[in-house]
Amino acid sequence: MGDFVAHPPVGEVLTEEKWQAILDNNAVYDDKFVYAVSSTGIFCRPSCKSRAPKKENTLVFAAPADALVARFRPCKRCKPTGQRVPDEEWITAVTGYIQQHYAEPLNLQTLADISHSSSYHLHRTFKRVTGQTPVALIQQIRVEKAAAALLTTDKAVSAIGADVGLANAAYFITLFKKLTGHTPAQHRKQKPALQNKEVSHEGTI
């Protein structure tokens, strides 16, 4: 698993035969090619039992080495290189995905699906490696982004909540207060003070 960034359209042609082999988890094709998913940065054996990817996001490579050269990471579930993916590397990739997609609908099961793992294993490993749960990190990033937006924009509190993936305004306010100690409105009151401080700094020589 990589940084979950978009990859250029490289690799071999995805024929209907290969696509069907992926859909069927056909192990007969395991020594013929591997497939990678551009939206997650992972590559797998055709027999991998993970959720089938979208066809438009699927690339195929003749061998695992070719997928590695294209900066895709091996699936933790089917181990297409024959080697185990280190937990730290795996969790770093999941963290990167959260940082890039925090505004989208995210939960533990979604992360488990895109990282080709069980939700239980992901939760346990993530907490062991980082000291916090995946959900806690999602909440932390969303609140940090919201806090910055409250001080730099004039958007309504509910709109800012929606922008960071917290469309339920009541829940957004509750979570914000839980993590920061004050409400979004109280946090925004710091804005004039910060602006005045910036003006005073600009006036000094």
ZILINRA-V311241 format. One record per residue. N is the residue number from 1. RES is the residue in one small letter. OMEGA is omega in whole degrees, -180 to 180 (none if undefined). NEAR is the number of other ideal C-beta (glycine too) atoms within 10 Angstrom. Layout:
n: {N;N}
res: {RES;RES}
omega: {OMEGA;OMEGA}
near: {NEAR;NEAR}
This chain:
n: {1;2;3;4;5;6;7;8;9;10;11;12;13;14;15;16;17;18;19;20;21;22;23;24;25;26;27;28;29;30;31;32;33;34;35;36;37;38;39;40;41;42;43;44;45;46;47;48;49;50;51;52;53;54;55;56;57;58;59;60;61;62;63;64;65;66;67;68;69;70;71;72;73;74;75;76;77;78;79;80;81;82;83;84;85;86;87;88;89;90;91;92;93;94;95;96;97;98;99;100;101;102;103;104;105;106;107;108;109;110;111;112;113;114;115;116;117;118;119;120;121;122;123;124;125;126;127;128;129;130;131;132;133;134;135;136;137;138;139;140;141;142;143;144;145;146;147;148;149;150;151;152;153;154;155;156;157;158;159;160;161;162;163;164;165;166;167;168;169;170;171;172;173;174;175;176;177;178;179;180;181;182;183;184;185;186;187;188;189;190;191;192;193;194;195;196;197;198;199;200;201;202;203;204;205}
res: {m;g;d;f;v;a;h;p;p;v;g;e;v;l;t;e;e;k;w;q;a;i;l;d;n;n;a;v;y;d;d;k;f;v;y;a;v;s;s;t;g;i;f;c;r;p;s;c;k;s;r;a;p;k;k;e;n;t;l;v;f;a;a;p;a;d;a;l;v;a;r;f;r;p;c;k;r;c;k;p;t;g;q;r;v;p;d;e;e;w;i;t;a;v;t;g;y;i;q;q;h;y;a;e;p;l;n;l;q;t;l;a;d;i;s;h;s;s;s;y;h;l;h;r;t;f;k;r;v;t;g;q;t;p;v;a;l;i;q;q;i;r;v;e;k;a;a;a;a;l;l;t;t;d;k;a;v;s;a;i;g;a;d;v;g;l;a;n;a;a;y;f;i;t;l;f;k;k;l;t;g;h;t;p;a;q;h;r;k;q;k;p;a;l;q;n;k;e;v;s;h;e;g;t;i}
omega: {-176;-177;180;177;-179;179;178;-178;179;178;-178;179;177;-180;178;179;-180;179;179;178;178;-180;-178;-175;-173;-177;179;-176;-176;-180;-178;179;169;178;-179;-180;-174;-177;-180;-179;-177;170;-171;168;175;-177;-177;-177;178;-179;-179;-179;172;-175;-177;178;-172;176;178;180;-178;-176;178;-179;-180;178;178;179;179;174;171;-179;-180;178;-180;-177;-174;175;-176;177;-177;-179;180;177;180;-178;-178;179;-180;-177;176;179;178;178;178;179;179;-179;-179;-172;-175;-177;-180;176;-178;171;-176;-178;177;180;179;-179;-177;179;175;-180;172;-180;-180;-178;179;-179;-177;-177;-180;-179;179;-176;-173;-178;177;-179;176;-179;179;179;178;-180;-179;-179;-180;-180;178;179;180;-179;179;-179;179;-178;-175;179;177;179;177;-180;-179;180;178;177;179;-179;-178;176;-180;-174;178;-174;-179;180;179;-179;180;-180;-180;-180;180;-175;-177;-179;177;-177;176;180;178;178;-177;180;178;-174;178;-179;179;180;178;179;179;179;-179;178;-180;-177;179;179;none}
near: {26;21;15;24;12;9;21;9;8;15;22;13;7;16;11;7;10;19;16;12;21;22;12;13;17;16;12;10;20;17;10;14;22;29;27;30;24;22;17;24;23;29;28;29;24;25;16;23;10;20;10;13;21;9;10;9;13;19;23;23;21;12;14;21;11;19;27;18;11;18;14;28;23;27;25;23;18;20;15;26;18;7;9;10;19;11;14;11;14;22;20;16;22;23;18;16;25;21;13;12;18;19;14;10;8;20;12;17;11;16;22;20;16;23;29;23;21;14;15;10;14;23;17;12;19;26;14;10;17;16;9;12;15;26;15;14;20;22;19;15;19;23;22;14;17;23;19;12;19;21;13;10;13;9;13;11;19;16;13;22;25;16;16;21;19;25;13;12;16;10;11;23;17;13;19;27;15;10;16;15;9;13;15;23;11;13;19;18;12;14;14;9;9;11;11;10;11;10;9;9;8;7;7;5;2}
